[in-house]
């Protein structure tokens, strides 16, 4: 906690600097950032789990209180309108008493629909930042999520402050405790559901607190890229385990994947080869490198592994050009990470919002940025046996380049993905995940 507190003042100063720059450019008075409000389930009196506006939690680690507002203009101390109702049905949040309160001016709001009394009298030149445009309209905001402001904030959010980096290291530390517990549960014979419970217990985070729905996949389920079913029955045979799971700390996400073989075999050797390849890719990250180039290089490395393990045959470049590597590695190399798992700004060329599209041959790539200092990204190459994609190879002469016997041998294992969270520094890369002890 001390590390976050030590860096928080400079974090707020940097956010103020960004706001001052963009509101001066756009000739607006400031930003009114809405934490959000709950969404009611259809035909029910229950709400969906509340998820705070990322623009709000960029300023304060206040994650679970709807109907809060922040007023920022880049000059004055940010004003926090803190929602604290009179309510005997639910637990009401206590008044904040944390390291960050000295950096904001706090006003209390007891009734959500009375917030206008605490907002500026004239909102003509203030911009609303948030999801609930209907609320903004009722309050009288003429400017709502202006493109120039959003693009500017999203572009610069890729550059993390020291405060943010300490939060992301901590979120990795927490997630790794879960990963270790989940690995042990796998080797001790747990079902997917049981492994999930061990993960949540070890991280001390509920399924609505972790940054995304954990992927806990045994055997062939590891070939389903976003598998979230969590079978409660233990499988008859235990071949493999893929876990893609993170944690939250002060609103900052970690996103980590590991794959394990239950026994020593061709699949365990394939995991070792993928692990070496993943570390090679991490080592190539540096300021000025285009993320797209790293992704394309990954396909070259995947092609070599496919040939080395007698999964396919042919010229390496030809395997890429024919789309064969994309059958085994169909997703992108990774993405930006921060306040959101797939953090914003990954396709932005500049602060004006110029879009850099993913290459036509790699439509699922989630980042096309040029790497720069203090960016945090995931590196997560994968290799899978996905029958729906392999069926496409059977329709033409590419099928002769596939060793279907090896494919059949690997099918019960599903697939492999290895993912670390990496900070780009001036002269080195910081692999947060490995540095925190997960190998």
HELIX and SHEET records of a PDB file:
HELIX    1   1 UNK A    2  UNK A   26  1                                  25    
HELIX    2   2 UNK A   54  UNK A   57  1                                   4    
HELIX    3   3 UNK A  101  UNK A  103  5                                   3    
HELIX    4   4 UNK A  112  UNK A  118  5                                   7    
HELIX    5   5 UNK A  133  UNK A  139  1                                   7    
HELIX    6   6 UNK A  147  UNK A  157  1                                  11    
HELIX    7   7 UNK A  162  UNK A  187  1                                  26    
HELIX    8   8 UNK A  192  UNK A  203  1                                  12    
HELIX    9   9 UNK A  219  UNK A  223  5                                   5    
HELIX   10  10 UNK A  266  UNK A  283  1                                  18    
HELIX   11  11 UNK A  291  UNK A  308  1                                  18    
HELIX   12  12 UNK A  316  UNK A  321  1                                   6    
HELIX   13  13 UNK A  324  UNK A  328  1                                   5    
HELIX   14  14 UNK A  360  UNK A  362  5                                   3    
HELIX   15  15 UNK A  387  UNK A  393  1                                   7    
HELIX   16  16 UNK A  397  UNK A  401  5                                   5    
HELIX   17  17 UNK A  404  UNK A  411  1                                   8    
HELIX   18  18 UNK A  432  UNK A  435  1                                   4    
SHEET    1   A 6 UNK A 104  UNK A 109  0                                        
SHEET    2   A 6 UNK A  78  UNK A  83  1                                        
SHEET    3   A 6 UNK A  69  UNK A  72 -1                                        
SHEET    4   A 6 UNK A  30  UNK A  34 -1                                        
SHEET    5   A 6 UNK A 126  UNK A 129  1                                        
SHEET    6   A 6 UNK A 143  UNK A 144  1                                        
SHEET    1   B 3 UNK A 215  UNK A 218  0                                        
SHEET    2   B 3 UNK A 240  UNK A 245 -1                                        
SHEET    3   B 3 UNK A 256  UNK A 261 -1                                        
SHEET    1   C 2 UNK A 248  UNK A 249  0                                        
SHEET    2   C 2 UNK A 252  UNK A 253 -1                                        
SHEET    1   D 3 UNK A 376  UNK A 379  0                                        
SHEET    2   D 3 UNK A 420  UNK A 424 -1                                        
SHEET    3   D 3 UNK A 429  UNK A 431 -1                                        
SHEET    1   E 2 UNK A 382  UNK A 384  0                                        
SHEET    2   E 2 UNK A 415  UNK A 417 -1                                        
END                                                                             
